[in-house]
């Protein structure tokens, strides 16, 4: 009997689940409203983020038609860095960087500033930075924005600490769901990376929030907030949107090839993690807290680099299409890998508000495309799943979330046949990456930030 009492006092998971259940029993209607508003807030910020980046991208590409790249790209990079860095420095310093490590730190009970102000500054500064040419993705900001909205809902609800952690993680997953149109990916990410929990009550709260966010995002895109996307038609209702429709042919021999691909990508992904972390440490050592200066110089440097590259590299979305559709040659794929490998490290070192999942997908797809073409040259066999398997495997190796990575890559095709090859490649690359380091790139970023304090 004393032993049972001792376990109840010491087991935080038991106490957490009890407090959440009590909250659901007493204030279930308010909790439901908080989840609905969290999912709506995550969807609104995610859709606005994508729409804003698309608008600035279009404007930048239009300028490149009238003015030389050597002038436009460095100028926009420097100005974008100045505006974005100033907004963050003046109003919400916590809005710098990817944003995923901030949410992870909060869930691990670290003192991290949260709230609507952080989410709003992340939204505006992220649009400016990515739209002006920083080669980063929207998923990091979307996780932080969704988590910030969720924290505010929990604050208004005066919810216990355990519920705040759950709803913030659910908001982060909702951000992923809204950005990638991947509700399963967002749900699994919140469980696999943020919460590390599989309690039924937690699963229920997270799955409701992420799927609501994806639904809200489809409706908001349909009414015109983001005319370039949408999974909802005013007449036909919800529609399945496939970004790519590759021909998938999966044979027994592919298991061997996918394991080999996963090994290669696991090694390259670990080098990438170490490079990004090294660049961030160097940025901290060189510039300290001078975020505006860091972002201005990084924007100028990135603009100069990209101004000497072909037009395909001037738009990250177009570059992804070249890789995902298999149009790029081996030389182009390797060039894409080298350019993004280098430039995303510079962008991450600047403290710019942008994520790494999107560049990781392109990096992994580039390796998959190059390896697939080499395999065809040497054996005559064409593995049709290498590109998307490479995308998922690279994310899995860097983030140490193989199931999330699998469903994020799956969301690009919505084809169930690709799940098995994705799983093989993602699990293999994850195991290889863990053999080098037990911590994901985001966990190492948290540790690095703690060391700098």
PyMOL commands that set and color helices and strands:
alter all, ss='L'
color gray80, all
select helices_A, chain A and resi 2-10+12-26+28-66+69-91+93-95+100-107+116-131+139-157+161-180+183-195+200-222+253-287+291-307+311-314+316-324+330-349+357-379+386-399+402-413+418-436+441-452
alter helices_A, ss='H'
color red, helices_A
select strands_A, chain A and resi 232-233+237-238
alter strands_A, ss='S'
color yellow, strands_A
deselect
rebuild
show_as cartoon
